[in-house]
């Protein structure tokens, strides 16, 4: 018996759909159950005051990111899909780099936990 492997385009399509549904699921969780989702994002408690809409914005951003990939996939242009997936992958990288930037740069409060500044030149941050 000879088995054939799925084509690269089939694998790419399946990965795009699974990734889209996953990020849409994450976004829906941020909208429907933000109190239980906040600790998963690294926030120790539910944001209050001016930061209370933060997780709703993140939820909408995640849902739209997944829908954009599905829309390009439905259009059938695989080259554009690849570029959109690459651009979409920059979102979490940009988020992490803004969280883990040195203390001199502004970053959202509670986005990262940083130890108090020391006199040494090395700083440890954890996202």
ZIRA-V999119 format. One record per residue. N is the residue number from 1. SS is DSSP state (H for helix, E for strand, L for the rest). PSI is psi in whole degrees, 0 to 359 (* if undefined). Layout:
BEGIN
n: [N,N]
ss: [SS,SS]
psi: [PSI,PSI]
END
This chain:
BEGIN
n: [1,2,3,4,5,6,7,8,9,10,11,12,13,14,15,16,17,18,19,20,21,22,23,24,25,26,27,28,29,30,31,32,33,34,35,36,37,38,39,40,41,42,43,44,45,46,47,48,49,50,51,52,53,54,55,56,57,58,59,60,61,62,63,64,65,66,67,68,69,70,71,72,73,74,75,76,77,78,79,80,81,82,83,84,85,86,87,88,89,90,91,92,93,94,95,96,97,98,99,100,101,102,103,104,105,106,107,108,109,110,111,112,113,114,115,116,117,118,119,120,121,122,123,124,125,126,127]
ss: [L,L,L,L,L,L,L,H,H,H,H,H,H,H,H,H,H,H,H,H,H,H,H,H,H,H,H,H,H,H,H,H,L,H,H,H,H,H,H,H,H,L,L,L,L,L,L,L,H,H,H,H,H,H,H,H,H,H,H,H,H,H,H,H,H,H,H,H,H,H,H,H,H,H,H,L,L,H,H,H,H,H,H,H,H,H,H,H,H,H,H,H,H,H,H,H,H,H,H,L,L,L,L,L,L,L,L,L,L,L,L,L,E,E,L,L,L,L,L,L,L,L,L,L,E,E,L]
psi: [134,129,142,144,151,153,164,323,325,315,316,320,314,316,321,317,314,315,320,312,324,312,329,319,316,315,319,321,320,330,320,329,61,329,322,341,334,314,330,334,351,4,126,333,171,127,144,164,231,336,5,334,3,312,331,319,318,321,315,318,317,318,315,322,316,321,326,315,317,324,317,323,319,330,338,11,100,327,315,322,317,317,321,319,321,315,322,327,340,339,306,330,319,321,314,320,328,328,319,17,160,158,342,337,144,144,158,141,145,5,326,160,127,140,162,147,139,170,343,166,345,139,135,128,148,128,*]
END
